[in-house]
Amino acid sequence: MEQNKGLDKKQLISFFVFSMILMGFLFYFQTKDQKEEAARLAKEAKTAKQASGNPTVPVATINPAVAASDIQKVNLKNDELNLEFSSLGGQISSVELLKYKAYNTKTDEADLPLNLFSKNNSTYGFQFKDKTGKIINTKDLVFTPVVEGNKVTLSTNINGAVLQFIYTLLPKYTVDFKVNSKGLSQVTADNHTEFSWDYQVRGLEKGRAQEEQHTEFGYAFDNYSGYDYDGRNDMDETKETLNWLAVKQQFFTAVIEPKSGFTQSKGKQEAFPEGEYLKKFDFQGQVAMNGGEFNQDFTWYFMPLDLDLLKSYEGKEFQDILPLGWSFIGWLNRVFFIPVYDFIATWGLAAGWVIFMLTIIVKLITSPIMYKQHKLSAMMKVIRPEIDEVNAKYKDADPMKKQQATMEVYRKAGVNQMAGCLPALIQIPIFYALFRLFPNLIGLRGDSFWFVKDLTAYDDLIKLSFNIPLIGNHISIFAIACTVVILIYTVMTSGQMQQPQQEGMPNMKVLMYIFPITFFFFLNSAPSGLSWYYFVSNAINIIIILVIKYWILDEKKIHAQIQANKAQPKKEGKFQKKMREMMEQAQEQQKYNEQQKNKKK
């Protein structure tokens, strides 16, 4: 009887070469992407510097005919928003969300005012032509502001015509925005105006790379029933009417909704390599005018990406902005994980313990499946001597016959190998759902746990003064702890692998150890809440294995069950029948090929 003695010299070399190739590919493609991205950003930065003198700090474009002293600022404020309006362009020049704070790189704390608009990082306006062909842009016009309660009216005169921007601050992070004109038809014959919005998005969170990844255009169309987003490419939606346009960040968004929609919409975005700002967004879309007059209603929303809040805007479908995953994954987050997390959070526990309790609930739900998996492993361990006999008997025989004999042993013993795949398949949607959840769960933002200051960002208790490829300039404690626990779990479960090792191939048990190590590179920059979840999850897995092994499963009873299964006539299942037929066909084809070769000889 042959026994697997581990890795011989050839297998060790094969395993080492395979590992080096894998790591080489990871390093090559990451370095290549970083170089290409750095070259692109450097080119963009050079262009921006030539244009403005500073690639990361926006420079306000002010009409040379307008003196700075002529620009007036007025404010509106409620419990949620603090708004500032500028008489230049009649725009909202500053937006502060009062219930939230922004991350401060100097103090490593979230202690700065959270401003979506400020320091001229956002400008918007309308552009049209007069009857002589001259372009008029409202960004260059000076308005006169009048404040009445929660309303600001900004008025300007265009060659005898009156144009008014009327802003009303409403609850739920909403600003009503009406545009009224009188006599504008005497100035222009255009049937539409071009709305343009230039917005340099400021970094608000700790993890720049993660926040930049979640900063993108989002827009609704087809009467709010369709949604799309664009995080990297230029936006071209000239064939659709956009119901609203959003520039979203990881946890916050600015949205403008034209009641008549934007047509001929185009946009582009550029990333900044460093500094205060993440990306620059430029958007252009047409808005209808009626008989040369401009009377349209708009609404601005400056919102936190809270699921309950987003769903409360009836008919707007703002919940689509929150990237919780597609199809079943998004449903799993919206219907299960977020409600369960919010419910546990009402108990008054710290966020880390809420995640701990959430993990226990998930494990309780999936524990029957884990029990079946470990029972299957125990059954395969019992019949391993018979499998070894088959391997020895058919050592030099046709591999197809060997496989058929092995499957016959499994069939008589009542062992279904495919059942062991079910827990792994179930873990995939759970893993991806949580991968989408933790970086986007605003209820977790800013919550600390032990040495972690924010569970939606990586923990960097170990900071480095240099960058390590694939790791960065920090080492995550939670990522290390999670990797260690996964390694322990792998050691405990690898002993249950019953598949015979193929000659010339690396030992699959040892190959399994690559996964936890490579997983560390991902977790090191992932939200620490995700690392904490997987640490707890795998620690519970270890406990469940020990409980099942020493207190629940009895190998003697399993052996007796297998013997009883052998004594009973077994009905061949559809899958087993299909596999047998496929093997028989393959055998017949192999025989036919050998006969044809012999005839040619």
PAKOL-22077 format. One record per residue (C-alpha): residue in three letters; x, y, z; residue number from 1. Coordinates in Angstrom, 3 decimals. Layout:
<recs>
  code         u         v         w  pos
   ALA         X         Y         Z  NUM
...
</recs>
This chain:
<recs>
  code         u         v         w  pos
   MET     0.000     0.000     0.000    1
   GLU     1.465     3.341    -1.061    2
   GLN     1.258     6.280     1.305    3
   ASN     1.690     9.949     0.626    4
   LYS     4.968    10.954     2.263    5
   GLY     4.695    14.647     1.349    6
   LEU     6.894    16.427    -1.152    7
   ASP     9.791    14.770    -2.892    8
   LYS    12.567    16.784    -4.545    9
   LYS    10.806    17.161    -7.909   10
   GLN     7.546    18.185    -6.279   11
   LEU     9.306    20.709    -4.056   12
   ILE    10.915    22.298    -7.109   13
   SER     7.571    22.330    -8.945   14
   PHE     5.831    23.925    -5.981   15
   PHE     8.577    26.550    -5.599   16
   VAL     8.495    27.433    -9.308   17
   PHE     4.699    27.638    -9.276   18
   SER     4.768    29.956    -6.249   19
   MET     7.410    32.195    -7.819   20
   ILE     5.449    32.424   -11.065   21
   LEU     2.266    33.310    -9.158   22
   MET     3.965    36.013    -7.080   23
   GLY     5.821    37.228   -10.161   24
   PHE     2.574    37.714   -12.062   25
   LEU     1.017    39.582    -9.131   26
   PHE     4.018    41.846    -8.757   27
   TYR     4.433    42.402   -12.527   28
   PHE     0.850    43.411   -13.166   29
   GLN     0.615    45.587   -10.071   30
   THR     3.891    47.340   -10.954   31
   LYS     2.790    47.699   -14.563   32
   ASP    -0.550    49.186   -13.543   33
   GLN     1.158    51.516   -11.060   34
   LYS     3.625    52.721   -13.697   35
   GLU     0.902    53.292   -16.275   36
   GLU    -1.276    55.076   -13.735   37
   ALA     1.674    57.177   -12.534   38
   ALA     2.532    58.145   -16.119   39
   ARG    -1.073    59.066   -16.833   40
   LEU    -1.420    61.089   -13.653   41
   ALA     1.905    62.811   -14.250   42
   LYS     0.742    63.824   -17.726   43
   GLU    -2.541    65.106   -16.328   44
   ALA    -0.742    66.919   -13.530   45
   LYS     1.631    68.572   -16.026   46
   THR    -1.285    69.733   -18.158   47
   ALA    -3.153    71.027   -15.119   48
   LYS    -0.049    72.782   -13.847   49
   GLN     0.445    74.548   -17.164   50
   ALA    -3.156    75.672   -17.027   51
   SER    -3.404    76.722   -13.396   52
   GLY     0.004    76.555   -11.794   53
   ASN    -1.151    73.938    -9.273   54
   PRO    -2.354    70.426   -10.145   55
   THR    -4.213    69.774    -6.914   56
   VAL    -5.580    73.144    -5.747   57
   PRO    -8.415    74.594    -7.855   58
   VAL    -8.160    78.197    -8.977   59
   ALA   -11.390    80.161    -9.208   60
   THR   -12.234    81.625   -12.593   61
   ILE   -13.403    85.159   -11.890   62
   ASN   -14.647    87.606   -14.487   63
   PRO   -11.850    90.223   -14.814   64
   ALA   -14.516    92.927   -14.827   65
   VAL   -15.697    91.853   -11.366   66
   ALA   -13.799    93.144    -8.354   67
   ALA   -13.403    90.781    -5.421   68
   SER   -15.014    93.399    -3.188   69
   ASP   -18.175    93.231    -5.306   70
   ILE   -18.715    89.539    -4.561   71
   GLN   -21.205    88.992    -1.745   72
   LYS   -21.698    85.859     0.340   73
   VAL   -24.895    84.879     2.160   74
   ASN   -25.762    81.798     4.216   75
   LEU   -28.579    79.392     4.955   76
   LYS   -28.378    76.795     7.716   77
   ASN   -30.427    74.047     9.334   78
   ASP   -29.582    71.036    11.506   79
   GLU   -28.094    69.127     8.559   80
   LEU   -26.506    71.589     6.140   81
   ASN   -24.628    74.875     6.337   82
   LEU   -24.753    76.527     2.893   83
   GLU   -22.948    79.557     1.530   84
   PHE   -24.073    81.309    -1.675   85
   SER   -21.901    83.534    -3.853   86
   SER   -23.209    86.483    -5.826   87
   LEU   -20.678    85.599    -8.551   88
   GLY   -22.542    83.117   -10.735   89
   GLY   -25.410    82.817    -8.235   90
   GLN   -23.959    79.507    -7.071   91
   ILE   -23.777    77.445    -3.924   92
   SER   -20.145    78.065    -3.000   93
   SER   -19.909    76.059     0.236   94
   VAL   -21.696    72.949     1.550   95
   GLU   -20.962    71.607     5.025   96
   LEU   -22.647    68.486     6.417   97
   LEU   -23.003    69.352    10.087   98
   LYS   -23.520    65.844    11.489   99
   TYR   -20.272    64.442    10.076  100
   LYS   -16.539    65.141    10.223  101
   ALA   -13.762    64.644     7.672  102
   TYR   -10.494    62.783     8.237  103
   ASN    -7.469    64.897     9.156  104
   THR    -4.147    63.461     7.934  105
   LYS    -2.224    65.608    10.435  106
   THR    -3.983    64.331    13.551  107
   ASP    -5.059    60.917    12.196  108
   GLU    -8.539    61.736    13.464  109
   ALA   -11.881    62.687    11.897  110
   ASP   -11.973    66.212    13.314  111
   LEU   -12.313    68.525    10.283  112
   PRO   -15.533    70.126     9.011  113
   LEU   -16.973    67.931     6.271  114
   ASN   -17.261    70.241     3.268  115
   LEU   -18.379    68.900    -0.096  116
   PHE   -18.138    72.383    -1.656  117
   SER   -15.622    74.946    -0.406  118
   LYS   -12.637    76.984    -1.590  119
   ASN   -14.056    77.184    -5.141  120
   ASN   -13.734    73.432    -5.752  121
   SER   -17.182    73.426    -7.395  122
   THR   -18.551    75.795   -10.055  123
   TYR   -21.714    75.390   -12.093  124
   GLY   -23.818    77.500   -14.393  125
   PHE   -25.818    77.822   -17.591  126
   GLN   -24.557    78.920   -20.981  127
   PHE   -26.440    80.188   -24.047  128
   LYS   -25.969    82.598   -26.956  129
   ASP   -27.553    85.987   -27.473  130
   LYS   -28.980    86.977   -30.834  131
   THR   -25.618    88.363   -31.952  132
   GLY   -23.918    85.014   -31.298  133
   LYS   -22.143    86.139   -28.129  134
   ILE   -21.863    83.419   -25.435  135
   ILE   -23.411    84.284   -22.076  136
   ASN   -22.331    82.143   -19.095  137
   THR   -24.065    82.646   -15.764  138
   LYS   -20.806    81.741   -13.995  139
   ASP   -19.467    85.159   -15.031  140
   LEU   -22.519    87.172   -13.989  141
   VAL   -22.884    89.046   -10.719  142
   PHE   -26.166    88.473    -8.899  143
   THR   -27.807    90.421    -6.095  144
   PRO   -28.748    88.197    -3.128  145
   VAL   -31.824    88.588    -0.932  146
   VAL   -32.364    86.282     2.061  147
   GLU   -35.868    85.533     3.351  148
   GLY   -36.019    82.860     6.055  149
   ASN   -34.830    79.601     4.501  150
   LYS   -34.812    81.080     0.968  151
   VAL   -32.187    82.974    -1.022  152
   THR   -33.093    84.823    -4.235  153
   LEU   -30.205    85.857    -6.477  154
   SER   -31.110    88.193    -9.351  155
   THR   -29.154    89.612   -12.274  156
   ASN   -29.826    91.707   -15.378  157
   ILE   -28.835    90.511   -18.863  158
   ASN   -29.289    93.306   -21.408  159
   GLY   -32.621    94.291   -19.892  160
   ALA   -33.786    90.737   -19.104  161
   VAL   -34.098    89.519   -15.523  162
   LEU   -32.728    86.121   -14.464  163
   GLN   -33.362    84.743   -10.980  164
   PHE   -31.901    81.780    -9.105  165
   ILE   -34.100    80.903    -6.120  166
   TYR   -32.722    78.467    -3.529  167
   THR   -34.809    77.050    -0.662  168
   LEU   -33.163    74.970     2.092  169
   LEU   -35.367    71.993     2.992  170
   PRO   -35.058    69.050     5.410  171
   LYS   -33.378    65.761     4.428  172
   TYR   -30.277    67.372     2.913  173
   THR   -32.346    68.963     0.143  174
   VAL   -32.028    72.334    -1.606  175
   ASP   -34.791    73.360    -4.008  176
   PHE   -33.381    75.353    -6.940  177
   LYS   -35.653    77.305    -9.304  178
   VAL   -34.540    79.300   -12.346  179
   ASN   -36.903    82.039   -13.562  180
   SER   -36.452    84.537   -16.368  181
   LYS   -38.391    87.531   -17.670  182
   GLY   -37.625    89.143   -20.999  183
   LEU   -34.866    86.669   -21.845  184
   SER   -36.571    85.886   -25.160  185
   GLN   -35.591    89.403   -26.272  186
   VAL   -31.941    88.472   -25.674  187
   THR   -31.686    84.904   -27.006  188
   ALA   -33.440    82.718   -29.531  189
   ASP   -31.933    79.455   -28.193  190
   ASN   -34.287    76.590   -27.395  191
   HIS   -31.923    75.115   -24.813  192
   THR   -29.165    76.081   -22.414  193
   GLU   -25.983    74.177   -21.621  194
   PHE   -25.559    73.269   -17.956  195
   SER   -21.934    72.734   -16.918  196
   TRP   -20.599    71.557   -13.570  197
   ASP   -16.886    71.433   -12.737  198
   TYR   -16.224    69.685    -9.437  199
   GLN   -12.920    68.791    -7.795  200
   VAL   -13.756    66.182    -5.176  201
   ARG   -12.008    66.547    -1.844  202
   GLY   -10.723    63.513     0.076  203
   LEU   -12.752    62.933     3.234  204
   GLU   -11.635    59.471     4.396  205
   LYS    -8.503    57.780     5.687  206
   GLY    -7.816    55.332     2.854  207
   ARG    -7.147    57.455    -0.235  208
   ALA    -6.951    54.518    -2.677  209
   GLN   -10.190    53.003    -1.396  210
   GLU   -12.038    56.344    -1.425  211
   GLU   -10.820    57.141    -4.934  212
   GLN   -12.063    53.737    -6.087  213
   HIS   -15.536    54.618    -4.763  214
   THR   -15.570    58.143    -6.264  215
   GLU   -17.480    58.197    -9.544  216
   PHE   -20.346    59.494   -11.655  217
   GLY   -23.774    57.981   -11.051  218
   TYR   -26.966    58.789   -12.929  219
   ALA   -30.578    57.710   -13.360  220
   PHE   -32.455    57.551   -16.654  221
   ASP   -35.574    56.029   -18.237  222
   ASN   -37.909    57.761   -15.739  223
   TYR   -35.722    56.771   -12.759  224
   SER   -35.961    53.042   -13.553  225
   GLY   -32.421    52.745   -14.956  226
   TYR   -29.141    53.420   -13.197  227
   ASP   -25.539    53.419   -14.334  228
   TYR   -22.209    54.622   -13.019  229
   ASP   -18.793    55.481   -14.389  230
   GLY   -15.705    55.468   -12.215  231
   ARG   -12.860    55.550   -14.741  232
   ASN   -13.942    56.454   -18.265  233
   ASP   -15.457    59.457   -19.954  234
   MET   -19.245    59.509   -19.687  235
   ASP   -21.238    59.696   -22.944  236
   GLU   -25.018    59.549   -22.550  237
   THR   -26.146    61.627   -25.524  238
   LYS   -28.993    59.215   -26.306  239
   GLU   -30.540    59.190   -22.813  240
   THR   -32.402    61.758   -20.744  241
   LEU   -30.824    61.805   -17.295  242
   ASN   -33.261    62.186   -14.404  243
   TRP   -30.492    63.052   -11.987  244
   LEU   -26.697    63.178   -11.895  245
   ALA   -24.585    62.292    -8.858  246
   VAL   -20.915    62.648    -8.071  247
   LYS   -20.522    60.137    -5.272  248
   GLN   -17.726    59.443    -2.874  249
   GLN   -17.291    56.571    -0.450  250
   PHE   -19.906    57.800     2.028  251
   PHE   -21.307    61.061     0.622  252
   THR   -22.734    62.385    -2.614  253
   ALA   -23.796    65.579    -4.351  254
   VAL   -26.796    65.133    -6.672  255
   ILE   -28.529    67.550    -9.019  256
   GLU   -31.972    66.660   -10.327  257
   PRO   -33.429    68.628   -13.272  258
   LYS   -37.201    68.159   -13.341  259
   SER   -37.180    68.135   -17.162  260
   GLY   -33.994    66.057   -17.362  261
   PHE   -30.533    66.531   -18.876  262
   THR   -30.102    65.670   -22.551  263
   GLN   -26.933    65.319   -24.660  264
   SER   -25.028    64.563   -21.454  265
   LYS   -21.265    64.168   -21.449  266
   GLY   -18.704    64.008   -18.678  267
   LYS   -15.085    63.276   -17.949  268
   GLN   -12.987    62.680   -14.875  269
   GLU    -9.327    62.834   -13.982  270
   ALA    -7.583    61.562   -10.857  271
   PHE    -5.031    63.554    -8.894  272
   PRO    -1.965    61.557    -7.774  273
   GLU    -1.796    63.253    -4.370  274
   GLY    -2.932    66.232    -2.371  275
   GLU    -6.211    67.419    -0.939  276
   TYR    -8.319    66.423    -3.936  277
   LEU    -9.078    62.979    -5.368  278
   LYS   -10.634    63.558    -8.775  279
   LYS   -11.795    66.296   -11.095  280
   PHE   -15.238    65.888   -12.689  281
   ASP   -16.586    67.897   -15.626  282
   PHE   -20.192    67.506   -16.765  283
   GLN   -22.190    69.110   -19.562  284
   GLY   -25.858    68.556   -20.303  285
   GLN   -28.613    70.442   -22.093  286
   VAL   -31.730    71.836   -20.422  287
   ALA   -34.770    72.923   -22.436  288
   MET   -35.852    76.569   -22.806  289
   ASN   -39.370    77.526   -23.850  290
   GLY   -39.697    80.368   -26.373  291
   GLY   -36.377    81.835   -25.303  292
   GLU   -37.421    81.956   -21.650  293
   PHE   -35.620    79.913   -19.000  294
   ASN   -38.058    78.664   -16.354  295
   GLN   -36.965    75.334   -14.910  296
   ASP   -36.966    73.564   -11.557  297
   PHE   -33.967    71.721   -10.144  298
   THR   -33.132    70.115    -6.806  299
   TRP   -29.740    69.729    -5.164  300
   TYR   -29.131    66.917    -2.652  301
   PHE   -26.022    66.798    -0.458  302
   MET   -26.455    63.473     1.286  303
   PRO   -24.736    60.858     3.387  304
   LEU   -25.050    57.462     1.720  305
   ASP   -27.305    55.992     4.375  306
   LEU   -29.554    53.267     2.948  307
   ASP   -32.656    54.207     4.961  308
   LEU   -32.252    57.879     4.018  309
   LEU   -31.733    57.079     0.332  310
   LYS   -34.835    54.872     0.247  311
   SER   -36.924    57.614     1.892  312
   TYR   -36.847    59.759    -1.278  313
   GLU   -39.839    58.145    -2.947  314
   GLY   -39.522    57.504    -6.646  315
   LYS   -35.942    58.783    -6.895  316
   GLU   -34.183    55.385    -6.575  317
   PHE   -31.235    57.001    -4.796  318
   GLN   -30.488    53.665    -3.092  319
   ASP   -28.906    52.578    -6.385  320
   ILE   -26.036    54.984    -5.672  321
   LEU   -24.920    52.775    -2.775  322
   PRO   -22.699    50.056    -4.329  323
   LEU   -23.781    47.060    -2.276  324
   GLY   -23.306    44.569    -5.106  325
   TRP   -25.235    43.336    -8.073  326
   SER   -28.325    41.117    -8.130  327
   PHE   -28.355    38.547    -5.304  328
   ILE   -25.319    40.104    -3.594  329
   GLY   -27.003    43.494    -3.251  330
   TRP   -30.241    41.823    -2.144  331
   LEU   -28.326    39.866     0.521  332
   ASN   -26.844    43.090     1.910  333
   ARG   -30.088    45.083     1.811  334
   VAL   -32.377    42.351     3.150  335
   PHE   -30.105    40.538     5.607  336
   PHE   -26.735    42.017     6.572  337
   ILE   -27.662    45.703     6.964  338
   PRO   -30.949    45.077     8.863  339
   VAL   -29.279    42.518    11.148  340
   TYR   -26.311    44.830    11.771  341
   ASP   -28.630    47.777    12.540  342
   PHE   -30.719    45.603    14.878  343
   ILE   -27.687    44.396    16.855  344
   ALA   -26.356    47.971    16.988  345
   THR   -29.499    48.961    18.955  346
   TRP   -28.218    46.818    21.837  347
   GLY   -25.648    49.500    22.607  348
   LEU   -22.596    47.368    21.767  349
   ALA   -19.381    48.709    20.293  350
   ALA   -19.187    48.315    16.505  351
   GLY   -16.556    45.579    16.761  352
   TRP   -18.806    43.512    19.009  353
   VAL   -21.736    44.114    16.672  354
   ILE   -19.641    42.538    13.890  355
   PHE   -18.750    39.726    16.313  356
   MET   -22.437    38.995    16.984  357
   LEU   -23.239    39.249    13.265  358
   THR   -20.551    36.638    12.580  359
   ILE   -22.007    34.270    15.184  360
   ILE   -25.479    34.588    13.615  361
   VAL   -24.081    33.793    10.161  362
   LYS   -22.225    30.771    11.570  363
   LEU   -25.326    29.488    13.329  364
   ILE   -27.265    29.687    10.068  365
   THR   -24.541    27.885     8.091  366
   SER   -23.591    25.385    10.842  367
   PRO   -25.829    22.533     9.507  368
   ILE   -23.982    22.741     6.198  369
   MET   -20.620    22.736     7.974  370
   TYR   -21.733    19.684     9.954  371
   LYS   -22.543    17.818     6.736  372
   GLN   -19.184    18.821     5.296  373
   HIS   -17.246    17.486     8.279  374
   LYS   -19.368    14.351     8.415  375
   LEU   -18.470    13.766     4.772  376
   SER   -14.791    14.263     5.622  377
   ALA   -15.065    11.738     8.444  378
   MET   -16.745     9.191     6.129  379
   MET   -13.997     9.646     3.531  380
   LYS   -11.419     9.139     6.243  381
   VAL   -13.063     5.820     7.174  382
   ILE   -13.057     4.515     3.592  383
   ARG    -9.534     5.780     2.898  384
   PRO    -8.001     2.265     3.234  385
   GLU   -10.308     1.041     0.453  386
   ILE    -9.316     3.999    -1.729  387
   ASP    -5.649     3.198    -1.124  388
   GLU    -6.300    -0.411    -2.174  389
   VAL    -7.888     0.800    -5.408  390
   ASN    -4.913     3.092    -6.062  391
   ALA    -2.501     0.232    -5.488  392
   LYS    -4.519    -2.203    -7.615  393
   TYR    -4.799     0.159   -10.579  394
   LYS    -1.416     1.799   -10.166  395
   ASP    -0.294     1.009   -13.702  396
   ALA    -3.754     0.625   -15.216  397
   ASP    -5.822     2.963   -17.343  398
   PRO    -6.586     6.140   -15.290  399
   MET   -10.203     5.934   -16.429  400
   LYS   -10.605     2.459   -14.895  401
   LYS    -8.952     3.686   -11.737  402
   GLN   -11.402     6.586   -11.502  403
   GLN   -14.370     4.293   -12.126  404
   ALA   -13.248     1.934    -9.381  405
   THR   -12.816     4.847    -6.971  406
   MET   -16.284     6.180    -7.713  407
   GLU   -17.721     2.705    -7.171  408
   VAL   -16.227     2.669    -3.655  409
   TYR   -17.821     6.048    -2.935  410
   ARG   -21.176     4.905    -4.337  411
   LYS   -21.329     1.719    -2.259  412
   ALA   -20.353     3.610     0.892  413
   GLY   -23.034     6.234     0.268  414
   VAL   -20.502     9.075    -0.002  415
   ASN   -21.360    12.022    -2.268  416
   GLN   -18.171    13.946    -3.023  417
   MET   -20.072    16.874    -4.531  418
   ALA   -21.662    17.589    -1.135  419
   GLY   -18.286    18.875     0.074  420
   CYS   -18.409    21.683    -2.480  421
   LEU   -21.629    23.196    -1.078  422
   PRO   -20.102    25.078     1.912  423
   ALA   -17.461    26.616    -0.340  424
   LEU   -20.119    27.710    -2.832  425
   ILE   -22.214    29.260    -0.060  426
   GLN   -19.198    31.188     1.252  427
   ILE   -18.652    32.928    -2.110  428
   PRO   -21.760    35.193    -2.073  429
   ILE   -21.302    35.823     1.669  430
   PHE   -17.680    36.839     1.119  431
   TYR   -18.491    39.157    -1.794  432
   ALA   -21.500    40.669     0.003  433
   LEU   -19.340    41.586     3.000  434
   PHE   -16.576    42.782     0.675  435
   ARG   -19.096    45.293    -0.725  436
   LEU   -20.742    46.045     2.625  437
   PHE   -17.943    47.080     4.972  438
   PRO   -16.413    49.839     2.777  439
   ASN   -19.898    51.335     2.213  440
   LEU   -21.612    50.981     5.585  441
   ILE   -21.850    54.557     6.837  442
   GLY   -23.082    53.350    10.236  443
   LEU   -19.618    51.861    10.733  444
   ARG   -17.771    55.013     9.622  445
   GLY   -15.656    56.519    12.389  446
   ASP   -16.451    53.711    14.843  447
   SER   -13.376    52.596    16.765  448
   PHE   -12.614    49.209    18.266  449
   TRP    -9.591    48.462    20.426  450
   PHE    -6.602    49.960    18.575  451
   VAL    -8.581    50.560    15.349  452
   LYS    -9.843    54.131    14.951  453
   ASP   -12.162    53.510    12.000  454
   LEU   -13.508    50.077    11.070  455
   THR   -14.228    51.194     7.494  456
   ALA   -10.493    51.841     6.918  457
   TYR    -7.384    49.718     7.389  458
   ASP    -5.636    49.676    10.755  459
   ASP    -2.083    51.007    10.608  460
   LEU    -0.806    50.469    14.115  461
   ILE     2.474    49.334    12.512  462
   LYS     3.553    52.205    10.281  463
   LEU     6.514    51.995     7.925  464
   SER     8.711    54.809     6.652  465
   PHE     8.912    53.132     3.236  466
   ASN     6.667    51.298     0.771  467
   ILE     6.732    47.520     0.290  468
   PRO     5.388    46.194    -3.028  469
   LEU     1.888    44.697    -2.629  470
   ILE     1.770    45.849     1.015  471
   GLY     2.301    49.619     1.194  472
   ASN     3.618    51.664     4.104  473
   HIS     1.806    49.893     6.938  474
   ILE     1.115    46.459     8.400  475
   SER    -2.432    45.668     9.518  476
   ILE    -2.660    43.811    12.847  477
   PHE    -6.097    42.448    11.986  478
   ALA    -4.790    41.236     8.613  479
   ILE    -1.940    39.367    10.345  480
   ALA    -4.301    37.845    12.926  481
   CYS    -6.753    36.792    10.211  482
   THR    -3.960    35.222     8.134  483
   VAL    -2.686    33.222    11.138  484
   VAL    -6.160    31.906    11.963  485
   ILE    -6.814    30.932     8.330  486
   LEU    -3.475    29.066     8.295  487
   ILE    -4.458    27.145    11.441  488
   TYR    -7.838    26.316     9.907  489
   THR    -6.100    25.183     6.698  490
   VAL    -3.757    22.891     8.658  491
   MET    -6.718    21.351    10.460  492
   THR    -8.768    20.761     7.308  493
   SER    -5.973    19.789     4.908  494
   GLY    -5.587    16.494     6.754  495
   GLN    -9.117    15.601     5.632  496
   MET    -8.224    15.764     1.942  497
   GLN    -8.673    12.336     0.491  498
   GLN    -7.937    12.891    -3.193  499
   PRO    -4.862    10.929    -4.302  500
   GLN    -1.927    13.011    -5.370  501
   GLN    -1.192    12.939    -9.092  502
   GLU     2.318    12.049   -10.094  503
   GLY     4.442    15.041   -11.084  504
   MET     2.035    17.550    -9.494  505
   PRO     2.655    19.602    -6.317  506
   ASN     1.087    18.354    -3.102  507
   MET    -2.334    20.046    -2.988  508
   LYS    -2.274    20.178     0.802  509
   VAL     0.819    22.366     0.731  510
   LEU    -0.551    24.364    -2.195  511
   MET    -3.545    25.286    -0.022  512
   TYR    -1.232    27.300     2.238  513
   ILE    -0.636    29.827    -0.547  514
   PHE    -4.172    31.178    -0.214  515
   PRO    -3.947    32.564     3.363  516
   ILE    -0.622    34.212     2.578  517
   THR    -1.856    35.857    -0.628  518
   PHE    -5.085    36.811     1.190  519
   PHE    -2.978    38.897     3.578  520
   PHE    -1.969    41.260     0.758  521
   PHE    -5.646    41.957     0.101  522
   LEU    -6.651    42.346     3.764  523
   ASN    -3.750    44.661     4.600  524
   SER    -5.455    47.583     2.831  525
   ALA    -9.044    46.396     3.232  526
   PRO   -11.456    47.811     5.856  527
   SER   -10.429    46.544     9.272  528
   GLY   -14.064    45.595     9.923  529
   LEU   -13.797    43.051     7.112  530
   SER   -10.543    41.625     8.535  531
   TRP   -12.112    41.427    11.993  532
   TYR   -15.134    39.569    10.579  533
   TYR   -12.948    36.968     8.861  534
   PHE   -10.781    36.576    11.945  535
   VAL   -13.841    35.829    14.085  536
   SER   -15.396    33.672    11.342  537
   ASN   -12.355    31.413    10.981  538
   ALA   -11.807    31.242    14.751  539
   ILE   -15.403    30.010    15.084  540
   ASN   -14.744    27.525    12.260  541
   ILE   -11.882    26.061    14.291  542
   ILE   -14.096    25.737    17.380  543
   ILE   -16.872    24.102    15.325  544
   ILE   -14.408    21.572    13.862  545
   LEU   -13.160    20.622    17.337  546
   VAL   -16.694    20.309    18.723  547
   ILE   -17.856    18.185    15.790  548
   LYS   -14.748    16.003    15.912  549
   TYR   -14.644    15.298    19.643  550
   TRP   -18.252    15.631    20.812  551
   ILE   -20.616    15.083    17.894  552
   LEU   -19.183    12.699    15.300  553
   ASP   -18.369     9.096    16.269  554
   GLU   -16.122     7.309    13.760  555
   LYS   -17.353     3.880    14.933  556
   LYS   -20.939     4.833    14.195  557
   ILE   -19.892     6.288    10.846  558
   HIS   -18.071     3.048    10.013  559
   ALA   -21.184     1.035    10.932  560
   GLN   -23.306     3.348     8.781  561
   ILE   -20.982     2.832     5.817  562
   GLN   -21.151    -0.945     6.221  563
   ALA   -24.934    -0.730     6.349  564
   ASN   -24.898     1.401     3.201  565
   LYS   -22.803    -1.232     1.442  566
   ALA   -25.257    -3.972     2.408  567
   GLN   -28.192    -2.117     0.911  568
   PRO   -28.778    -2.007    -2.853  569
   LYS   -27.874     1.440    -4.107  570
   LYS   -29.935     3.283    -6.657  571
   GLU   -27.667     5.107    -9.057  572
   GLY   -28.257     8.845    -8.949  573
   LYS   -28.624    11.004   -12.047  574
   PHE   -25.238    12.653   -11.516  575
   GLN   -23.486     9.338   -10.877  576
   LYS   -25.189     7.816   -13.912  577
   LYS   -24.105    10.720   -16.077  578
   MET   -20.515    10.472   -14.840  579
   ARG   -20.464     6.703   -15.471  580
   GLU   -21.824     7.134   -18.982  581
   MET   -19.256     9.830   -19.742  582
   MET   -16.425     7.601   -18.520  583
   GLU   -17.717     4.647   -20.550  584
   GLN   -17.901     6.823   -23.659  585
   ALA   -14.375     8.076   -23.030  586
   GLN   -13.168     4.476   -22.639  587
   GLU   -14.852     3.417   -25.883  588
   GLN   -13.316     6.381   -27.681  589
   GLN    -9.892     5.525   -26.277  590
   LYS   -10.227     1.889   -27.447  591
   TYR   -11.327     3.040   -30.881  592
   ASN    -8.329     5.393   -31.174  593
   GLU    -5.934     2.590   -30.182  594
   GLN    -7.483     0.256   -32.768  595
   GLN    -7.097     2.874   -35.482  596
   LYS    -3.437     3.332   -34.563  597
   ASN    -2.843    -0.433   -34.693  598
   LYS    -4.478    -0.652   -38.134  599
   LYS    -2.205     2.088   -39.470  600
   LYS     0.830     0.245   -38.137  601
</recs>
